[in-house]
Amino acid sequence: MRASKLLCGLVLAAVIVGCQGVRLPYHHFMATNALGWTVTDTLRFAPVTVNSDGQYTITAGVRVDDRYAYRDLWLVVEHRCPEALQPAHRDTVHLILADSQGKWLTQGVVLHETNETVTTRALTTKDAHEFLVYHIMNDQSLVGVNEVGLKIE
């Protein structure tokens, strides 16, 4: 009787876990310098590993506060695979944060989060992937960018 209850519990747990869908292989935000995110402050997301070989969507996100002076933000997301001996792959992403009147496009009291799909890339389980993110705005130091994130799904 006790063994059958244990078996039923394990089956139920497996069904619950199995019905939750695929887990995200990676979703992480990194803080920037509170005094300003400078053009030379490259954020390094590594090592990133995936659960299975396949095509993955890479999304960049930012969390800004009211000190951020622009309505948009240009980022570069660089993908490297040091073991694969392949050249780095760079994508540019344009995040629109506010409308033409300066009104934030996202809800938020303290922080405003915006996410944008960067690209879809083939990633393999055998490689440790490295992603670098930096801004390419004309202003050398951006005040008000609190965190920059990367999601791979």
VOGU-3710 file (C-alpha; in Angstrom, 3 decimals, decimal comma):
1> mraskllcgl> 0,000/0,000/0,000  2,763/2,424/0,966  4,694/1,646/-2,244  1,635/2,303/-4,405  1,086/5,697/-2,726  4,718/6,578/-3,345  4,442/5,476/-6,967  1,253/7,533/-7,448  2,979/10,560/-5,913  5,956/10,222/-8,245
11> vlaavivgcq> 3,708/9,842/-11,303  1,688/12,903/-10,265  4,889/14,929/-9,754  6,173/13,856/-13,177  2,895/14,877/-14,834  2,929/18,286/-13,111  6,543/18,952/-14,086  5,992/17,657/-17,628  2,971/19,903/-18,176  4,790/23,073/-17,193
21> gvrlpyhhfm> 6,403/23,337/-20,613  10,009/23,828/-21,558  12,120/25,663/-19,020  14,052/28,673/-20,210  17,678/27,710/-20,613  18,799/31,231/-19,634  17,294/34,472/-18,328  19,486/36,881/-16,415  19,807/40,631/-15,727  23,053/42,361/-14,757
31> atnalgwtvt> 23,346/45,695/-12,965  25,163/48,579/-14,609  27,245/51,225/-12,860  24,913/53,529/-10,906  27,010/56,557/-11,944  26,507/55,776/-15,632  26,841/52,901/-18,063  29,823/53,896/-20,179  30,493/52,789/-23,732  33,463/50,726/-22,478
41> dtlrfapvtv> 31,434/48,894/-19,787  30,762/45,635/-21,610  28,459/43,242/-19,776  29,515/39,586/-20,053  26,902/36,833/-19,825  28,861/33,582/-19,608  29,111/30,704/-19,615  25,691/30,051/-21,101  24,752/26,447/-21,806  21,583/25,112/-23,404
51> nsdgqytita> 19,590/21,947/-22,671  19,500/20,696/-26,257  20,821/21,553/-29,714  18,507/23,793/-31,711  17,377/27,231/-32,747  17,074/29,672/-29,838  15,545/33,135/-29,724  17,793/35,699/-28,062  16,083/38,669/-26,438  17,750/41,728/-24,910
61> gvrvddryay> 16,102/43,732/-22,171  16,797/46,893/-20,215  15,436/48,390/-17,042  15,696/52,175/-16,940  14,521/54,836/-14,529  13,343/58,419/-15,020  16,932/59,705/-15,170  17,401/58,128/-18,607  17,415/61,069/-21,034  16,599/59,380/-24,364
71> rdlwlvvehr> 13,570/57,728/-25,931  15,568/54,835/-27,354  18,691/52,766/-26,785  21,003/51,062/-29,277  22,749/47,886/-28,106  25,140/45,365/-29,589  24,759/41,734/-28,561  27,872/39,754/-29,409  27,818/35,948/-29,393  31,066/34,032/-28,962
81> cpealqpahr> 31,868/30,326/-28,784  35,494/30,168/-27,662  35,778/26,355/-28,021  34,239/26,312/-31,515  36,928/28,629/-32,922  34,293/30,609/-34,810  34,351/34,366/-35,248  32,087/36,389/-33,004  28,610/37,143/-34,310  27,302/40,666/-33,606
91> dtvhlilads> 23,709/41,845/-33,756  22,487/45,397/-33,258  19,190/45,958/-31,482  17,186/49,173/-31,248  15,040/49,455/-28,121  12,274/52,074/-28,185  11,605/53,161/-24,597  9,355/56,212/-24,949  7,068/57,801/-27,520  7,856/61,005/-29,417
101> qgkwltqgvv> 6,485/63,090/-26,508  8,782/61,312/-24,019  6,062/59,170/-22,379  7,356/55,769/-21,283  5,921/52,921/-23,346  5,911/50,516/-20,393  4,181/50,697/-17,062  6,316/51,238/-14,017  6,749/53,496/-11,043  10,467/53,144/-10,413
111> lhetnetvtt> 11,789/51,126/-13,365  10,621/50,741/-16,945  11,506/47,423/-18,602  11,692/46,997/-22,371  12,577/43,794/-24,218  13,323/43,251/-27,880  14,126/40,119/-29,873  17,682/40,304/-31,173  17,980/37,212/-33,363  17,475/33,478/-33,629
121> ralttkdahe> 20,674/31,426/-33,473  21,622/27,769/-33,607  23,136/26,819/-30,250  24,643/23,489/-29,298  24,994/21,708/-25,980  28,677/20,929/-26,557  29,671/24,616/-26,538  29,816/27,118/-23,702  28,333/30,252/-25,200  29,394/33,745/-24,221
131> flvyhimndq> 27,292/36,846/-24,841  28,625/40,394/-24,540  26,297/43,404/-24,428  27,317/47,043/-24,794  25,661/50,241/-25,937  26,532/52,237/-29,052  24,908/55,541/-28,187  26,684/58,824/-28,960  26,707/59,743/-25,275  29,711/58,036/-23,673
141> slvgvnevgl> 27,940/57,511/-20,331  24,251/56,703/-19,945  22,655/57,604/-16,621  19,432/55,827/-15,713  20,124/52,413/-17,251  19,918/50,202/-14,164  20,063/46,686/-15,576  20,597/44,932/-18,874  19,282/41,437/-19,440  19,512/38,544/-21,811
151> kie> 16,931/35,811/-22,353  17,546/32,713/-24,450  14,593/30,442/-25,150
//
